[in-house]
Amino acid sequence: MLPFVSRARLAARSLLVLTPIAFASAVSAQSAQSAPSSTTRLDEVTVTGTRSPMKLSDVAADLTVIDRDTIERQGLGNIAALLRNVAGLQMTSNGGPGNTTSVFVRGAETRHTVVLIDGVRIDGQSTGGARWENLPLSLIERVEVLKGPASALYGSDAIGGVVQIFTRQGSGPARWEFGVGGGNLGQAKADVVLSGGSAVFDYAASLAVDRGTGFNAYTRTENKSYNPDRDGWRNYNGSLRLGGRVAEGQRLEFLGLKSRSDVGYDAGKNADDRGITETLAAKLSLKSTWSQALSSQLSVGQSEENYETRPSAPYLSRTRIRSASLLGFYKFNDQHQLNGVLERREDRLANAELIAGGKDTRSQNAIGLSYLATLDAFSLQAHGRHDDDSEFGGIDTGSLAAGYKLGGGWRVTASAGNAFRAPTLYQRGSIYGPDTAKPGVEALRPERAHNREAGLAWSQGGFDLALTTFHNRVTDLIAFGAAGTCRATLGCYTNVARALLKGTSLKGGAQLGPVRLSATVDFLDPTDARTGLVLQRRAKRFGTLRAETALSAWTLGANLVGSDQRFDDAANKTRLAGYGLLNLDAQRALAKDWRLQLNVDNAFNRAYQTANYYQQAPRTWFVSLRYTPSL
């Protein structure tokens, strides 16, 4: 029998070879198959690509939409596990559910992706980026993933892309929806949703709990912090969304959300060490329709992201982001639209390692303008924005994207743009930040990116195929290096790194008789431009292949995930083997409005790691029962 590493590599490489073959087979079979009634949903309305409603088929950027049915089929894990199936995205985790998780959009750092919940920005001003492990699936109605730099729309942080999460919105008669489930690893889940609405008022409230005893994730037995206990998790979350018409053409909306995770990790041999994360978001917005041509949205929001560890290595970091924005939309006609935005953002970090008394703040003001044109076969989207930071001053960003429908279901797109990420308050203001009192030591500069990309897509009947190739050059990348420019002796944050993120993403789907196939393949070259080495924890080849069919009263699905090897360190000395996984799901309607679901992840019980010394979950099964009354 082959050793595990060889089997994992073989499975991963087989998937990456077979997926393009599946694409080709799907395309060649198109003439012999009948088209289903609905497949690619190109007429679906999205907002993330332009910050205003637009049909998916008209968006020139690389945008993916994940609907509620797909989210429910996922069954296990958090949003990061869901995003693993999106072309261009990869994830890594320090163990099981609830542990530190990173999402790389086109190879960019996890802090280089803007995360929004109904428009509210979620970000941590310590290491930067959202804590993906604390974003549960139970609250989510849909997800829109915008790939590629988008600072011309969203300001700082959008070097890799934007992930926008939409919570549930009520409609129709009042109804209860709930689900319960359990599985191995001590898993237990329950959630309940109350929603309803009319043309005047709508509401949706949800509560959920997810817990498990887990498994021993940390494998470095010689380390003094190693503890052979199970690293269990507990997550509690809830949300409330209200909306109402306060006058003709005036709609007021409120969002409130909280998620709290309590997760075990190893920091001491004889202690039950816990990592506790809280994510909070609130928003009040007024949407106004002044005329058939003019509309606006005024919003104020606040988010908090707090992280604490105890008892062996006590640590506490609290981030608060306050924002206010005014968006205006003017339609000259059905073909031309002008959008404008005025925005203010205030960041605050409380952390004992900050020099300024354990607290630090900053603000950013921004003005932006967009022009959108949809001229039959041709579409154009131009965006420009100026951000003024209270510390480093102004930064200008812009992007230009165009698409053209060639006929026969074919469409070509091309775009170019730049982006930036301001240093986090921790990077610039902690004991590890530059000590500007020393001669010749400068403050940290914003990280910057310049991107260009091109795409080709085809859709006809029950078949679709899309290819995107991109080239993103990141400069002034902030890295933790040698001591000398800061007060700490362990090392300092400096603008020393440069990265080149280039690659090609392929995605597609086909309806072959009763079977629906979908697949993604990514060929990524994420390189440290100074050394030519591969960036940490990114696989150069990654792919997924899914098959789904109906059999009697059952809906059956199988999902293959294949990853090439990756390196855990910047020097490319520590190699993490590639892997191949099989995940299974099955749903059955038991009675009107009742559904039984079974999920089996990692069906072959593969042992693999995406971060050195941190084992990923073994074979995991979960059975759930859900009640969803028909509208």
Secondary structure, DSSP 4 states (H G I P E B T S, - for coil): ---HHHHHHHHHHHHHHHHHHHHHHHHHTGGGSPPPS-SS-TT-EE-TTTTS-EEGGG--SEEEEE-HHHHHHH-SS-HHHHHTTSTTEEEEESSSTTS-EEEEETT--GGGEEEEETTEEE--SSS-S--GGG--GGGEEEEEEEES--HHHH-TTTTSEEEEEEE----EEEEEEEEEEEESTT-EEEEEEEEEE-SSEEEEEEEEEEEEEEE--B--TTSTT---S-EEEEEEEEEEEEEEEEETTEEEEEEEEEEEEEEE--S-TTS--EEEEEEEEEEEEEEEE-SSSEEEEEEEEEEEEEEEEESSS-EEEEEEEEEEEEEEEEESSSSEEEEEEEEEEEEEEEETTBTTTTEEEEEEEEEEEEEEEEETTEEEEEEEEEEEETTTEEEEEEEEEEEEEEETTEEEEEEEEEEEEPPPHHHHHBTTS--TTSTTPPPPPPEEEEEEEEEEEEEETTEEEEEEEEEEEEEEEEEEE-SSSSS-SS-EEEEEEEEEEEEEEEEEEEEETTEEEEEEEEEEEEEETTT-PBPTT--SEEEEEEEEEEETTEEEEEEEEEE--EESSTTS-SEE--EEEEEEEEEEEEETTEEEEEEEESTT----EEETTEEPP-SEEEEEEEE----
